[in-house]
Amino acid sequence: MAKKTVEDVDLKGKKVLVRADFNVPVKDGAITDDTRIKAALPTIKYVSQHGGKAILFSHLGRVKTEEDKEGKSLAPVADRLGELLDRNVTFVPETRGEKLEQAIDNLQNGEIVVFENTRFEDIEGKKESKNDPELGKYWASLGDVFVNDAFGTAHRSHASNVGIASTGIPTVAGFLMEKEIEFIGEAVDNPKRPMVAILGGAKVSDKIGVIENLIEKADKILIGGGMTYTFYKAKGEDIGNSMVEEDKVDLAKSLIEKAGDKLVLPVDSVTAKEFSNDVATETYEGAIPEGQMGLDIGPKTVENFSNILKDAKTVVWNGPMGVFEMSNFAKGTIGVCEAIASLQDATTIIGGGDSAAAAESLGFADKFTHISTGGGASLELLEGKALPGLAAINDK
């Protein structure tokens, strides 16, 4: 997947459109987690240091009505960006029009402007998220070069990524986008072996495509989380009151048959009578009695998974092993996280979403080779799908 990057174009004196992923949590006007802003800094600094006039934009949340605009402005993002860069960042509270055009025309080489939330264009006719061609054409007209650094929206065909690129403007990847392509793409297409995939989360339906694709690619696929019990049911095991997708039981059975011994299920579960951290827990091997629900993998499974991981050279993890937000059901996720983090000579990748949140909250983030910034996009890349945002970037 050899794509042109920001290093492949001349930036000096150019108006450089940078689609960043500034979709950060904001509460009462304050950013509560600036991880995504920090992830965009290498590209922004590179553009500025090489004499480009940086025009930054992003979506933030979902905006369908005028009321939805409340708390969704990128103004706090521009402020935080200025703090992180220790320099002036101009914010324009518009997505189009004379004020925005004037601010861009006034930019000097190396200066930075941020314009308003692209989803504000969705209030009338979903122009951003439905990839309105006129909007994409307008935004493209504001710049000379387009740098797409928003992997988190690469699986969506929006005006702010595909729409701009489709006008013919030179389109390249930013450093974050390049890193995501390199790590996740390589892990799936050309992994160092043995390759182990760990898939958790609540539903088999969310991971069908990933499992099917990785059966062909991985040496082992370790299953955890709520979807365990759909697989248990497919094997004829009693699951008590555990979560199950009845309409996916036959599919789970076919995946077990197709994968053979590549697919490794938990051998024990931590259970409770209620979905609560305040009730007694039990641990059962195999079948779960009526009245109990499986809420985490058990200690024997953690040991089993850890032994399989010892020899791994590539590990891809997507989805927690249990209800890790509750301390009684976090041990499985912690155990797997520790096992991956302790690997010395392996490429270890977290595919965004809840598993990334788990690694960060548990303090293991810096122990992984790469933590993806895009949950949905990384899942689709693991499924082997072509992502429209990536496809729109010029090939080398």
Protein Blocks (a to p, Z undefined) as FASTA:
>chain_A
ZZcdfklpcfehpacdddddfbbcdeehiafbfklmmmmmmmmmmmmmnopacdddddeh
jdfbfklmgopacklmmmmmmmmnopacdddfbfbdjklmmmmmmpcghiacddddfklm
mmnoplmmnopaklmmmmmmmpmbdcdfbfklmmpccfklmmmmmnopacdddfklmmmm
mmmmmmmmmccdddddddedjblklmmmmmmmmmmmmmbdcdedjklmmmmmmnopaehj
accdfklmmmmmmmmmmnmmmbccdfbdcddfbdcfkbccdddehjadehiacfbdcfkl
mmmmmmmmmmpcbdcdeddfbdfkbmklmmmmmmmmmmmmmpmbbccddeehjllmmmmm
nopmmmpfbdcfbfklmmmmmnopacfklmmpccZZ
